[in-house]
Amino acid sequence: MLQRAGVAAFPTLGNKDIATDPHLRERGFLVDLDHPEVGVRTYAGVPWTMSVTPCKLRRVSPCLGQDTDEVLSRLLGYTPEHLEDLRKAEIIA
């Protein structure tokens, strides 16, 4: 009724409805990405588009510990030897 009256409207959808909606997939909101631990999954993307700056998902969420070395070394200055000591002490994985 809202759309017939000229009001931009969309039905209220549950999670399953959203994940399988062909319009959302066609608009690029639903994207399939391959996760190293769970395989290909459908993810909700960015709900808007921009003409100059593309808005899209670039990667899946990281696995546990995936970025530990980069964060501790690049951002905090830990040496490879220090990281190894932390692993031996089971402080990091």
PyMOL Python script that loads the backbone (N, CA, C, O; Angstrom):
from pymol import cmd

cmd.read_pdbstr("""\
ATOM      1  N   MET A   1       0.827  -1.190   0.000  1.00  0.00           N
ATOM      2  CA  MET A   1       0.000   0.000   0.000  1.00  0.00           C
ATOM      3  C   MET A   1       0.873   1.256   0.000  1.00  0.00           C
ATOM      4  O   MET A   1       0.564   2.237  -0.676  1.00  0.00           O
ATOM      5  N   LEU A   2       1.962   1.213   0.762  1.00  0.00           N
ATOM      6  CA  LEU A   2       2.851   2.379   0.794  1.00  0.00           C
ATOM      7  C   LEU A   2       3.464   2.651  -0.575  1.00  0.00           C
ATOM      8  O   LEU A   2       3.516   3.797  -1.021  1.00  0.00           O
ATOM      9  N   GLN A   3       3.923   1.610  -1.232  1.00  0.00           N
ATOM     10  CA  GLN A   3       4.526   1.793  -2.548  1.00  0.00           C
ATOM     11  C   GLN A   3       3.512   2.334  -3.544  1.00  0.00           C
ATOM     12  O   GLN A   3       3.844   3.191  -4.363  1.00  0.00           O
ATOM     13  N   ARG A   4       2.299   1.847  -3.483  1.00  0.00           N
ATOM     14  CA  ARG A   4       1.248   2.368  -4.377  1.00  0.00           C
ATOM     15  C   ARG A   4       0.993   3.846  -4.129  1.00  0.00           C
ATOM     16  O   ARG A   4       0.607   4.575  -5.042  1.00  0.00           O
ATOM     17  N   ALA A   5       1.210   4.291  -2.885  1.00  0.00           N
ATOM     18  CA  ALA A   5       1.008   5.698  -2.539  1.00  0.00           C
ATOM     19  C   ALA A   5       2.250   6.534  -2.819  1.00  0.00           C
ATOM     20  O   ALA A   5       2.267   7.728  -2.518  1.00  0.00           O
ATOM     21  N   GLY A   6       3.310   5.917  -3.400  1.00  0.00           N
ATOM     22  CA  GLY A   6       4.509   6.656  -3.741  1.00  0.00           C
ATOM     23  C   GLY A   6       5.541   6.742  -2.631  1.00  0.00           C
ATOM     24  O   GLY A   6       6.488   7.525  -2.716  1.00  0.00           O
ATOM     25  N   VAL A   7       5.361   5.945  -1.594  1.00  0.00           N
ATOM     26  CA  VAL A   7       6.306   5.937  -0.469  1.00  0.00           C
ATOM     27  C   VAL A   7       7.285   4.788  -0.680  1.00  0.00           C
ATOM     28  O   VAL A   7       6.882   3.648  -0.911  1.00  0.00           O
ATOM     29  N   ALA A   8       8.591   5.105  -0.595  1.00  0.00           N
ATOM     30  CA  ALA A   8       9.591   4.042  -0.703  1.00  0.00           C
ATOM     31  C   ALA A   8       9.446   3.131   0.508  1.00  0.00           C
ATOM     32  O   ALA A   8       9.584   3.583   1.644  1.00  0.00           O
ATOM     33  N   ALA A   9       9.169   1.858   0.274  1.00  0.00           N
ATOM     34  CA  ALA A   9       8.930   0.938   1.378  1.00  0.00           C
ATOM     35  C   ALA A   9       9.386  -0.461   0.985  1.00  0.00           C
ATOM     36  O   ALA A   9       9.452  -0.806  -0.195  1.00  0.00           O
ATOM     37  N   PHE A  10       9.695  -1.244   1.990  1.00  0.00           N
ATOM     38  CA  PHE A  10      10.142  -2.628   1.786  1.00  0.00           C
ATOM     39  C   PHE A  10       9.530  -3.452   2.905  1.00  0.00           C
ATOM     40  O   PHE A  10       9.420  -2.967   4.031  1.00  0.00           O
ATOM     41  N   PRO A  11       9.132  -4.676   2.626  1.00  0.00           N
ATOM     42  CA  PRO A  11       8.510  -5.474   3.681  1.00  0.00           C
ATOM     43  C   PRO A  11       9.502  -5.834   4.795  1.00  0.00           C
ATOM     44  O   PRO A  11      10.711  -5.890   4.572  1.00  0.00           O
ATOM     45  N   THR A  12       8.975  -6.072   5.976  1.00  0.00           N
ATOM     46  CA  THR A  12       9.793  -6.545   7.079  1.00  0.00           C
ATOM     47  C   THR A  12      10.097  -8.011   6.827  1.00  0.00           C
ATOM     48  O   THR A  12       9.190  -8.821   6.638  1.00  0.00           O
ATOM     49  N   LEU A  13      11.396  -8.348   6.828  1.00  0.00           N
ATOM     50  CA  LEU A  13      11.809  -9.709   6.520  1.00  0.00           C
ATOM     51  C   LEU A  13      12.572 -10.323   7.688  1.00  0.00           C
ATOM     52  O   LEU A  13      13.254  -9.627   8.441  1.00  0.00           O
ATOM     53  N   GLY A  14      12.442 -11.634   7.821  1.00  0.00           N
ATOM     54  CA  GLY A  14      13.245 -12.373   8.788  1.00  0.00           C
ATOM     55  C   GLY A  14      14.607 -12.688   8.184  1.00  0.00           C
ATOM     56  O   GLY A  14      14.848 -12.406   7.010  1.00  0.00           O
ATOM     57  N   ASN A  15      15.495 -13.268   8.979  1.00  0.00           N
ATOM     58  CA  ASN A  15      16.850 -13.575   8.510  1.00  0.00           C
ATOM     59  C   ASN A  15      16.861 -14.471   7.280  1.00  0.00           C
ATOM     60  O   ASN A  15      17.600 -14.210   6.331  1.00  0.00           O
ATOM     61  N   LYS A  16      16.048 -15.523   7.286  1.00  0.00           N
ATOM     62  CA  LYS A  16      16.013 -16.434   6.139  1.00  0.00           C
ATOM     63  C   LYS A  16      15.508 -15.720   4.889  1.00  0.00           C
ATOM     64  O   LYS A  16      16.028 -15.919   3.791  1.00  0.00           O
ATOM     65  N   ASP A  17      14.487 -14.886   5.073  1.00  0.00           N
ATOM     66  CA  ASP A  17      13.944 -14.134   3.933  1.00  0.00           C
ATOM     67  C   ASP A  17      14.998 -13.203   3.345  1.00  0.00           C
ATOM     68  O   ASP A  17      15.133 -13.105   2.125  1.00  0.00           O
ATOM     69  N   ILE A  18      15.742 -12.521   4.209  1.00  0.00           N
ATOM     70  CA  ILE A  18      16.782 -11.603   3.744  1.00  0.00           C
ATOM     71  C   ILE A  18      17.876 -12.371   3.007  1.00  0.00           C
ATOM     72  O   ILE A  18      18.314 -11.953   1.936  1.00  0.00           O
ATOM     73  N   ALA A  19      18.317 -13.488   3.573  1.00  0.00           N
ATOM     74  CA  ALA A  19      19.424 -14.252   2.991  1.00  0.00           C
ATOM     75  C   ALA A  19      19.086 -14.853   1.638  1.00  0.00           C
ATOM     76  O   ALA A  19      19.989 -15.195   0.874  1.00  0.00           O
ATOM     77  N   THR A  20      17.815 -14.989   1.330  1.00  0.00           N
ATOM     78  CA  THR A  20      17.415 -15.595   0.059  1.00  0.00           C
ATOM     79  C   THR A  20      16.710 -14.618  -0.881  1.00  0.00           C
ATOM     80  O   THR A  20      16.185 -15.028  -1.916  1.00  0.00           O
ATOM     81  N   ASP A  21      16.693 -13.350  -0.538  1.00  0.00           N
ATOM     82  CA  ASP A  21      15.975 -12.372  -1.347  1.00  0.00           C
ATOM     83  C   ASP A  21      16.713 -12.099  -2.660  1.00  0.00           C
ATOM     84  O   ASP A  21      17.853 -11.636  -2.637  1.00  0.00           O
ATOM     85  N   PRO A  22      16.077 -12.380  -3.805  1.00  0.00           N
ATOM     86  CA  PRO A  22      16.757 -12.194  -5.093  1.00  0.00           C
ATOM     87  C   PRO A  22      17.081 -10.728  -5.396  1.00  0.00           C
ATOM     88  O   PRO A  22      18.091 -10.443  -6.040  1.00  0.00           O
ATOM     89  N   HIS A  23      16.244  -9.801  -4.944  1.00  0.00           N
ATOM     90  CA  HIS A  23      16.509  -8.382  -5.190  1.00  0.00           C
ATOM     91  C   HIS A  23      17.777  -7.932  -4.452  1.00  0.00           C
ATOM     92  O   HIS A  23      18.616  -7.234  -5.023  1.00  0.00           O
ATOM     93  N   LEU A  24      17.908  -8.329  -3.199  1.00  0.00           N
ATOM     94  CA  LEU A  24      19.099  -7.947  -2.425  1.00  0.00           C
ATOM     95  C   LEU A  24      20.362  -8.551  -3.023  1.00  0.00           C
ATOM     96  O   LEU A  24      21.420  -7.922  -3.010  1.00  0.00           O
ATOM     97  N   ARG A  25      20.253  -9.771  -3.549  1.00  0.00           N
ATOM     98  CA  ARG A  25      21.421 -10.389  -4.193  1.00  0.00           C
ATOM     99  C   ARG A  25      21.765  -9.640  -5.480  1.00  0.00           C
ATOM    100  O   ARG A  25      22.938  -9.375  -5.744  1.00  0.00           O
ATOM    101  N   GLU A  26      20.787  -9.309  -6.256  1.00  0.00           N
ATOM    102  CA  GLU A  26      21.015  -8.596  -7.523  1.00  0.00           C
ATOM    103  C   GLU A  26      21.635  -7.218  -7.289  1.00  0.00           C
ATOM    104  O   GLU A  26      22.459  -6.767  -8.084  1.00  0.00           O
ATOM    105  N   ARG A  27      21.248  -6.555  -6.213  1.00  0.00           N
ATOM    106  CA  ARG A  27      21.797  -5.233  -5.886  1.00  0.00           C
ATOM    107  C   ARG A  27      23.199  -5.315  -5.280  1.00  0.00           C
ATOM    108  O   ARG A  27      23.840  -4.288  -5.059  1.00  0.00           O
ATOM    109  N   GLY A  28      23.676  -6.532  -5.011  1.00  0.00           N
ATOM    110  CA  GLY A  28      25.017  -6.691  -4.464  1.00  0.00           C
ATOM    111  C   GLY A  28      25.094  -6.607  -2.953  1.00  0.00           C
ATOM    112  O   GLY A  28      26.189  -6.575  -2.391  1.00  0.00           O
ATOM    113  N   PHE A  29      23.939  -6.571  -2.279  1.00  0.00           N
ATOM    114  CA  PHE A  29      23.945  -6.536  -0.816  1.00  0.00           C
ATOM    115  C   PHE A  29      24.322  -7.893  -0.238  1.00  0.00           C
ATOM    116  O   PHE A  29      25.020  -7.962   0.774  1.00  0.00           O
ATOM    117  N   LEU A  30      23.874  -8.963  -0.863  1.00  0.00           N
ATOM    118  CA  LEU A  30      24.226 -10.311  -0.425  1.00  0.00           C
ATOM    119  C   LEU A  30      25.397 -10.807  -1.259  1.00  0.00           C
ATOM    120  O   LEU A  30      25.321 -10.843  -2.487  1.00  0.00           O
ATOM    121  N   VAL A  31      26.462 -11.182  -0.599  1.00  0.00           N
ATOM    122  CA  VAL A  31      27.649 -11.655  -1.311  1.00  0.00           C
ATOM    123  C   VAL A  31      28.107 -12.979  -0.709  1.00  0.00           C
ATOM    124  O   VAL A  31      28.014 -13.191   0.499  1.00  0.00           O
ATOM    125  N   ASP A  32      28.597 -13.856  -1.563  1.00  0.00           N
ATOM    126  CA  ASP A  32      29.139 -15.133  -1.124  1.00  0.00           C
ATOM    127  C   ASP A  32      30.654 -15.010  -1.036  1.00  0.00           C
ATOM    128  O   ASP A  32      31.314 -14.624  -2.001  1.00  0.00           O
ATOM    129  N   LEU A  33      31.198 -15.341   0.129  1.00  0.00           N
ATOM    130  CA  LEU A  33      32.639 -15.305   0.349  1.00  0.00           C
ATOM    131  C   LEU A  33      33.086 -16.645   0.920  1.00  0.00           C
ATOM    132  O   LEU A  33      32.350 -17.297   1.661  1.00  0.00           O
ATOM    133  N   ASP A  34      34.289 -17.040   0.565  1.00  0.00           N
ATOM    134  CA  ASP A  34      34.838 -18.317   1.012  1.00  0.00           C
ATOM    135  C   ASP A  34      35.656 -18.111   2.280  1.00  0.00           C
ATOM    136  O   ASP A  34      36.684 -17.435   2.257  1.00  0.00           O
ATOM    137  N   HIS A  35      35.206 -18.686   3.371  1.00  0.00           N
ATOM    138  CA  HIS A  35      35.907 -18.597   4.654  1.00  0.00           C
ATOM    139  C   HIS A  35      36.767 -19.852   4.813  1.00  0.00           C
ATOM    140  O   HIS A  35      36.299 -20.951   4.517  1.00  0.00           O
ATOM    141  N   PRO A  36      38.012 -19.716   5.272  1.00  0.00           N
ATOM    142  CA  PRO A  36      38.907 -20.875   5.341  1.00  0.00           C
ATOM    143  C   PRO A  36      38.454 -21.967   6.306  1.00  0.00           C
ATOM    144  O   PRO A  36      38.878 -23.114   6.164  1.00  0.00           O
ATOM    145  N   GLU A  37      37.616 -21.651   7.272  1.00  0.00           N
ATOM    146  CA  GLU A  37      37.188 -22.669   8.231  1.00  0.00           C
ATOM    147  C   GLU A  37      35.785 -23.205   7.990  1.00  0.00           C
ATOM    148  O   GLU A  37      35.505 -24.353   8.335  1.00  0.00           O
ATOM    149  N   VAL A  38      34.900 -22.412   7.411  1.00  0.00           N
ATOM    150  CA  VAL A  38      33.511 -22.855   7.244  1.00  0.00           C
ATOM    151  C   VAL A  38      33.063 -22.921   5.787  1.00  0.00           C
ATOM    152  O   VAL A  38      31.921 -23.291   5.511  1.00  0.00           O
ATOM    153  N   GLY A  39      33.937 -22.572   4.859  1.00  0.00           N
ATOM    154  CA  GLY A  39      33.584 -22.633   3.446  1.00  0.00           C
ATOM    155  C   GLY A  39      32.810 -21.410   2.983  1.00  0.00           C
ATOM    156  O   GLY A  39      32.843 -20.356   3.619  1.00  0.00           O
ATOM    157  N   VAL A  40      32.120 -21.566   1.876  1.00  0.00           N
ATOM    158  CA  VAL A  40      31.386 -20.450   1.270  1.00  0.00           C
ATOM    159  C   VAL A  40      30.132 -20.154   2.078  1.00  0.00           C
ATOM    160  O   VAL A  40      29.330 -21.045   2.357  1.00  0.00           O
ATOM    161  N   ARG A  41      29.979 -18.907   2.443  1.00  0.00           N
ATOM    162  CA  ARG A  41      28.808 -18.453   3.187  1.00  0.00           C
ATOM    163  C   ARG A  41      28.316 -17.148   2.571  1.00  0.00           C
ATOM    164  O   ARG A  41      29.078 -16.407   1.951  1.00  0.00           O
ATOM    165  N   THR A  42      27.029 -16.886   2.756  1.00  0.00           N
ATOM    166  CA  THR A  42      26.435 -15.636   2.300  1.00  0.00           C
ATOM    167  C   THR A  42      26.561 -14.601   3.413  1.00  0.00           C
ATOM    168  O   THR A  42      26.192 -14.854   4.560  1.00  0.00           O
ATOM    169  N   TYR A  43      27.083 -13.446   3.060  1.00  0.00           N
ATOM    170  CA  TYR A  43      27.263 -12.352   4.010  1.00  0.00           C
ATOM    171  C   TYR A  43      26.442 -11.154   3.564  1.00  0.00           C
ATOM    172  O   TYR A  43      26.240 -10.922   2.373  1.00  0.00           O
ATOM    173  N   ALA A  44      25.974 -10.396   4.555  1.00  0.00           N
ATOM    174  CA  ALA A  44      25.307  -9.131   4.258  1.00  0.00           C
ATOM    175  C   ALA A  44      26.391  -8.103   3.975  1.00  0.00           C
ATOM    176  O   ALA A  44      27.315  -7.924   4.769  1.00  0.00           O
ATOM    177  N   GLY A  45      26.272  -7.440   2.853  1.00  0.00           N
ATOM    178  CA  GLY A  45      27.269  -6.453   2.471  1.00  0.00           C
ATOM    179  C   GLY A  45      26.912  -5.065   2.943  1.00  0.00           C
ATOM    180  O   GLY A  45      26.197  -4.896   3.931  1.00  0.00           O
ATOM    181  N   VAL A  46      27.406  -4.084   2.244  1.00  0.00           N
ATOM    182  CA  VAL A  46      27.148  -2.682   2.565  1.00  0.00           C
ATOM    183  C   VAL A  46      25.775  -2.319   1.989  1.00  0.00           C
ATOM    184  O   VAL A  46      25.528  -2.552   0.805  1.00  0.00           O
ATOM    185  N   PRO A  47      24.880  -1.752   2.806  1.00  0.00           N
ATOM    186  CA  PRO A  47      23.509  -1.519   2.338  1.00  0.00           C
ATOM    187  C   PRO A  47      23.321  -0.305   1.442  1.00  0.00           C
ATOM    188  O   PRO A  47      22.184   0.034   1.113  1.00  0.00           O
ATOM    189  N   TRP A  48      24.392   0.356   1.037  1.00  0.00           N
ATOM    190  CA  TRP A  48      24.258   1.512   0.146  1.00  0.00           C
ATOM    191  C   TRP A  48      25.318   1.425  -0.954  1.00  0.00           C
ATOM    192  O   TRP A  48      26.283   0.668  -0.846  1.00  0.00           O
ATOM    193  N   THR A  49      25.125   2.201  -1.994  1.00  0.00           N
ATOM    194  CA  THR A  49      26.109   2.286  -3.072  1.00  0.00           C
ATOM    195  C   THR A  49      26.540   3.737  -3.211  1.00  0.00           C
ATOM    196  O   THR A  49      25.790   4.664  -2.906  1.00  0.00           O
ATOM    197  N   MET A  50      27.774   3.908  -3.681  1.00  0.00           N
ATOM    198  CA  MET A  50      28.305   5.250  -3.893  1.00  0.00           C
ATOM    199  C   MET A  50      28.894   5.298  -5.302  1.00  0.00           C
ATOM    200  O   MET A  50      29.447   4.307  -5.779  1.00  0.00           O
ATOM    201  N   SER A  51      28.778   6.428  -5.956  1.00  0.00           N
ATOM    202  CA  SER A  51      29.205   6.511  -7.346  1.00  0.00           C
ATOM    203  C   SER A  51      30.720   6.552  -7.510  1.00  0.00           C
ATOM    204  O   SER A  51      31.232   6.037  -8.504  1.00  0.00           O
ATOM    205  N   VAL A  52      31.449   7.141  -6.578  1.00  0.00           N
ATOM    206  CA  VAL A  52      32.895   7.287  -6.734  1.00  0.00           C
ATOM    207  C   VAL A  52      33.667   6.244  -5.912  1.00  0.00           C
ATOM    208  O   VAL A  52      34.657   5.686  -6.385  1.00  0.00           O
ATOM    209  N   THR A  53      33.216   5.989  -4.705  1.00  0.00           N
ATOM    210  CA  THR A  53      33.904   5.056  -3.822  1.00  0.00           C
ATOM    211  C   THR A  53      33.122   3.753  -3.756  1.00  0.00           C
ATOM    212  O   THR A  53      32.016   3.730  -3.216  1.00  0.00           O
ATOM    213  N   PRO A  54      33.670   2.666  -4.294  1.00  0.00           N
ATOM    214  CA  PRO A  54      32.938   1.403  -4.219  1.00  0.00           C
ATOM    215  C   PRO A  54      32.866   0.903  -2.775  1.00  0.00           C
ATOM    216  O   PRO A  54      33.864   0.902  -2.055  1.00  0.00           O
ATOM    217  N   CYS A  55      31.700   0.489  -2.377  1.00  0.00           N
ATOM    218  CA  CYS A  55      31.485  -0.056  -1.036  1.00  0.00           C
ATOM    219  C   CYS A  55      31.216  -1.545  -1.186  1.00  0.00           C
ATOM    220  O   CYS A  55      30.176  -1.945  -1.709  1.00  0.00           O
ATOM    221  N   LYS A  56      32.154  -2.362  -0.729  1.00  0.00           N
ATOM    222  CA  LYS A  56      31.954  -3.795  -0.823  1.00  0.00           C
ATOM    223  C   LYS A  56      32.770  -4.500   0.247  1.00  0.00           C
ATOM    224  O   LYS A  56      33.733  -3.951   0.781  1.00  0.00           O
ATOM    225  N   LEU A  57      32.371  -5.712   0.545  1.00  0.00           N
ATOM    226  CA  LEU A  57      33.138  -6.521   1.476  1.00  0.00           C
ATOM    227  C   LEU A  57      34.420  -6.954   0.781  1.00  0.00           C
ATOM    228  O   LEU A  57      34.395  -7.398  -0.367  1.00  0.00           O
ATOM    229  N   ARG A  58      35.538  -6.822   1.483  1.00  0.00           N
ATOM    230  CA  ARG A  58      36.822  -7.178   0.885  1.00  0.00           C
ATOM    231  C   ARG A  58      37.317  -8.542   1.327  1.00  0.00           C
ATOM    232  O   ARG A  58      38.035  -9.218   0.590  1.00  0.00           O
ATOM    233  N   ARG A  59      36.933  -8.951   2.538  1.00  0.00           N
ATOM    234  CA  ARG A  59      37.383 -10.254   3.019  1.00  0.00           C
ATOM    235  C   ARG A  59      36.468 -10.723   4.136  1.00  0.00           C
ATOM    236  O   ARG A  59      35.700  -9.949   4.707  1.00  0.00           O
ATOM    237  N   VAL A  60      36.570 -11.999   4.429  1.00  0.00           N
ATOM    238  CA  VAL A  60      35.785 -12.568   5.520  1.00  0.00           C
ATOM    239  C   VAL A  60      36.424 -12.193   6.851  1.00  0.00           C
ATOM    240  O   VAL A  60      37.555 -11.709   6.888  1.00  0.00           O
ATOM    241  N   SER A  61      35.713 -12.413   7.920  1.00  0.00           N
ATOM    242  CA  SER A  61      36.284 -12.129   9.238  1.00  0.00           C
ATOM    243  C   SER A  61      37.477 -13.046   9.480  1.00  0.00           C
ATOM    244  O   SER A  61      37.479 -14.192   9.033  1.00  0.00           O
ATOM    245  N   PRO A  62      38.481 -12.554  10.179  1.00  0.00           N
ATOM    246  CA  PRO A  62      39.695 -13.357  10.386  1.00  0.00           C
ATOM    247  C   PRO A  62      39.449 -14.512  11.345  1.00  0.00           C
ATOM    248  O   PRO A  62      38.562 -14.457  12.196  1.00  0.00           O
ATOM    249  N   CYS A  63      40.245 -15.548  11.190  1.00  0.00           N
ATOM    250  CA  CYS A  63      40.208 -16.678  12.105  1.00  0.00           C
ATOM    251  C   CYS A  63      40.920 -16.282  13.398  1.00  0.00           C
ATOM    252  O   CYS A  63      41.693 -15.323  13.420  1.00  0.00           O
ATOM    253  N   LEU A  64      40.661 -17.011  14.450  1.00  0.00           N
ATOM    254  CA  LEU A  64      41.276 -16.728  15.738  1.00  0.00           C
ATOM    255  C   LEU A  64      42.798 -16.720  15.604  1.00  0.00           C
ATOM    256  O   LEU A  64      43.393 -17.706  15.170  1.00  0.00           O
ATOM    257  N   GLY A  65      43.414 -15.619  15.974  1.00  0.00           N
ATOM    258  CA  GLY A  65      44.866 -15.504  15.945  1.00  0.00           C
ATOM    259  C   GLY A  65      45.463 -15.168  14.595  1.00  0.00           C
ATOM    260  O   GLY A  65      46.682 -15.046  14.480  1.00  0.00           O
ATOM    261  N   GLN A  66      44.648 -15.015  13.581  1.00  0.00           N
ATOM    262  CA  GLN A  66      45.159 -14.798  12.220  1.00  0.00           C
ATOM    263  C   GLN A  66      46.027 -13.547  12.114  1.00  0.00           C
ATOM    264  O   GLN A  66      47.023 -13.551  11.392  1.00  0.00           O
ATOM    265  N   ASP A  67      45.668 -12.491  12.815  1.00  0.00           N
ATOM    266  CA  ASP A  67      46.392 -11.230  12.697  1.00  0.00           C
ATOM    267  C   ASP A  67      47.276 -10.923  13.911  1.00  0.00           C
ATOM    268  O   ASP A  67      47.790  -9.812  14.040  1.00  0.00           O
ATOM    269  N   THR A  68      47.450 -11.900  14.792  1.00  0.00           N
ATOM    270  CA  THR A  68      48.199 -11.672  16.029  1.00  0.00           C
ATOM    271  C   THR A  68      49.619 -11.179  15.757  1.00  0.00           C
ATOM    272  O   THR A  68      50.044 -10.172  16.323  1.00  0.00           O
ATOM    273  N   ASP A  69      50.345 -11.876  14.904  1.00  0.00           N
ATOM    274  CA  ASP A  69      51.739 -11.492  14.640  1.00  0.00           C
ATOM    275  C   ASP A  69      51.836 -10.081  14.071  1.00  0.00           C
ATOM    276  O   ASP A  69      52.690  -9.296  14.483  1.00  0.00           O
ATOM    277  N   GLU A  70      50.960  -9.764  13.125  1.00  0.00           N
ATOM    278  CA  GLU A  70      51.002  -8.432  12.514  1.00  0.00           C
ATOM    279  C   GLU A  70      50.719  -7.343  13.536  1.00  0.00           C
ATOM    280  O   GLU A  70      51.420  -6.333  13.582  1.00  0.00           O
ATOM    281  N   VAL A  71      49.698  -7.544  14.352  1.00  0.00           N
ATOM    282  CA  VAL A  71      49.341  -6.522  15.341  1.00  0.00           C
ATOM    283  C   VAL A  71      50.450  -6.343  16.364  1.00  0.00           C
ATOM    284  O   VAL A  71      50.852  -5.218  16.661  1.00  0.00           O
ATOM    285  N   LEU A  72      50.947  -7.459  16.907  1.00  0.00           N
ATOM    286  CA  LEU A  72      51.960  -7.342  17.951  1.00  0.00           C
ATOM    287  C   LEU A  72      53.300  -6.844  17.422  1.00  0.00           C
ATOM    288  O   LEU A  72      54.011  -6.120  18.120  1.00  0.00           O
ATOM    289  N   SER A  73      53.648  -7.223  16.202  1.00  0.00           N
ATOM    290  CA  SER A  73      54.950  -6.792  15.682  1.00  0.00           C
ATOM    291  C   SER A  73      54.895  -5.403  15.057  1.00  0.00           C
ATOM    292  O   SER A  73      55.679  -4.527  15.421  1.00  0.00           O
ATOM    293  N   ARG A  74      53.985  -5.201  14.130  1.00  0.00           N
ATOM    294  CA  ARG A  74      53.951  -3.923  13.414  1.00  0.00           C
ATOM    295  C   ARG A  74      53.453  -2.776  14.292  1.00  0.00           C
ATOM    296  O   ARG A  74      54.006  -1.677  14.260  1.00  0.00           O
ATOM    297  N   LEU A  75      52.417  -3.037  15.066  1.00  0.00           N
ATOM    298  CA  LEU A  75      51.835  -1.952  15.847  1.00  0.00           C
ATOM    299  C   LEU A  75      52.478  -1.778  17.222  1.00  0.00           C
ATOM    300  O   LEU A  75      52.537  -0.666  17.747  1.00  0.00           O
ATOM    301  N   LEU A  76      52.959  -2.877  17.804  1.00  0.00           N
ATOM    302  CA  LEU A  76      53.498  -2.788  19.160  1.00  0.00           C
ATOM    303  C   LEU A  76      54.999  -3.046  19.238  1.00  0.00           C
ATOM    304  O   LEU A  76      55.596  -2.920  20.308  1.00  0.00           O
ATOM    305  N   GLY A  77      55.615  -3.409  18.104  1.00  0.00           N
ATOM    306  CA  GLY A  77      57.065  -3.552  18.061  1.00  0.00           C
ATOM    307  C   GLY A  77      57.627  -4.856  18.615  1.00  0.00           C
ATOM    308  O   GLY A  77      58.827  -4.933  18.878  1.00  0.00           O
ATOM    309  N   TYR A  78      56.797  -5.883  18.801  1.00  0.00           N
ATOM    310  CA  TYR A  78      57.302  -7.157  19.306  1.00  0.00           C
ATOM    311  C   TYR A  78      58.205  -7.808  18.256  1.00  0.00           C
ATOM    312  O   TYR A  78      57.920  -7.736  17.061  1.00  0.00           O
ATOM    313  N   THR A  79      59.275  -8.433  18.695  1.00  0.00           N
ATOM    314  CA  THR A  79      60.194  -9.134  17.791  1.00  0.00           C
ATOM    315  C   THR A  79      59.702 -10.560  17.564  1.00  0.00           C
ATOM    316  O   THR A  79      58.903 -11.066  18.351  1.00  0.00           O
ATOM    317  N   PRO A  80      60.168 -11.216  16.498  1.00  0.00           N
ATOM    318  CA  PRO A  80      59.799 -12.620  16.291  1.00  0.00           C
ATOM    319  C   PRO A  80      60.182 -13.499  17.487  1.00  0.00           C
ATOM    320  O   PRO A  80      59.470 -14.446  17.821  1.00  0.00           O
ATOM    321  N   GLU A  81      61.294 -13.181  18.117  1.00  0.00           N
ATOM    322  CA  GLU A  81      61.726 -13.963  19.278  1.00  0.00           C
ATOM    323  C   GLU A  81      60.743 -13.799  20.444  1.00  0.00           C
ATOM    324  O   GLU A  81      60.421 -14.765  21.137  1.00  0.00           O
ATOM    325  N   HIS A  82      60.277 -12.574  20.648  1.00  0.00           N
ATOM    326  CA  HIS A  82      59.309 -12.316  21.711  1.00  0.00           C
ATOM    327  C   HIS A  82      58.001 -13.048  21.431  1.00  0.00           C
ATOM    328  O   HIS A  82      57.401 -13.614  22.345  1.00  0.00           O
ATOM    329  N   LEU A  83      57.555 -13.042  20.174  1.00  0.00           N
ATOM    330  CA  LEU A  83      56.331 -13.755  19.807  1.00  0.00           C
ATOM    331  C   LEU A  83      56.480 -15.244  20.075  1.00  0.00           C
ATOM    332  O   LEU A  83      55.555 -15.885  20.574  1.00  0.00           O
ATOM    333  N   GLU A  84      57.647 -15.798  19.742  1.00  0.00           N
ATOM    334  CA  GLU A  84      57.896 -17.220  19.978  1.00  0.00           C
ATOM    335  C   GLU A  84      57.863 -17.532  21.475  1.00  0.00           C
ATOM    336  O   GLU A  84      57.310 -18.554  21.881  1.00  0.00           O
ATOM    337  N   ASP A  85      58.447 -16.663  22.293  1.00  0.00           N
ATOM    338  CA  ASP A  85      58.427 -16.847  23.745  1.00  0.00           C
ATOM    339  C   ASP A  85      56.987 -16.826  24.274  1.00  0.00           C
ATOM    340  O   ASP A  85      56.628 -17.612  25.151  1.00  0.00           O
ATOM    341  N   LEU A  86      56.176 -15.925  23.734  1.00  0.00           N
ATOM    342  CA  LEU A  86      54.777 -15.849  24.149  1.00  0.00           C
ATOM    343  C   LEU A  86      54.013 -17.115  23.762  1.00  0.00           C
ATOM    344  O   LEU A  86      53.146 -17.575  24.505  1.00  0.00           O
ATOM    345  N   ARG A  87      54.339 -17.669  22.602  1.00  0.00           N
ATOM    346  CA  ARG A  87      53.696 -18.915  22.179  1.00  0.00           C
ATOM    347  C   ARG A  87      54.120 -20.087  23.075  1.00  0.00           C
ATOM    348  O   ARG A  87      53.287 -20.899  23.478  1.00  0.00           O
ATOM    349  N   LYS A  88      55.410 -20.169  23.381  1.00  0.00           N
ATOM    350  CA  LYS A  88      55.891 -21.246  24.255  1.00  0.00           C
ATOM    351  C   LYS A  88      55.245 -21.171  25.625  1.00  0.00           C
ATOM    352  O   LYS A  88      54.958 -22.201  26.235  1.00  0.00           O
ATOM    353  N   ALA A  89      55.014 -19.958  26.113  1.00  0.00           N
ATOM    354  CA  ALA A  89      54.372 -19.778  27.422  1.00  0.00           C
ATOM    355  C   ALA A  89      52.843 -19.894  27.316  1.00  0.00           C
ATOM    356  O   ALA A  89      52.140 -19.723  28.312  1.00  0.00           O
ATOM    357  N   GLU A  90      52.329 -20.182  26.115  1.00  0.00           N
ATOM    358  CA  GLU A  90      50.891 -20.330  25.832  1.00  0.00           C
ATOM    359  C   GLU A  90      50.099 -19.079  26.182  1.00  0.00           C
ATOM    360  O   GLU A  90      48.949 -19.148  26.617  1.00  0.00           O
ATOM    361  N   ILE A  91      50.743 -17.934  25.983  1.00  0.00           N
ATOM    362  CA  ILE A  91      50.071 -16.649  26.188  1.00  0.00           C
ATOM    363  C   ILE A  91      49.309 -16.261  24.917  1.00  0.00           C
ATOM    364  O   ILE A  91      48.219 -15.694  24.985  1.00  0.00           O
ATOM    365  N   ILE A  92      49.901 -16.574  23.754  1.00  0.00           N
ATOM    366  CA  ILE A  92      49.211 -16.394  22.469  1.00  0.00           C
ATOM    367  C   ILE A  92      49.244 -17.713  21.724  1.00  0.00           C
ATOM    368  O   ILE A  92      50.054 -18.594  22.015  1.00  0.00           O
ATOM    369  N   ALA A  93      48.353 -17.831  20.762  1.00  0.00           N
ATOM    370  CA  ALA A  93      48.282 -19.078  19.984  1.00  0.00           C
ATOM    371  C   ALA A  93      48.935 -18.885  18.631  1.00  0.00           C
ATOM    372  O   ALA A  93      48.978 -19.818  17.829  1.00  0.00           O
TER     373      ALA A  93
END
""", "prot")
cmd.dss("prot")
cmd.show_as("cartoon", "prot")
cmd.util.cbc("prot")
cmd.orient("prot")
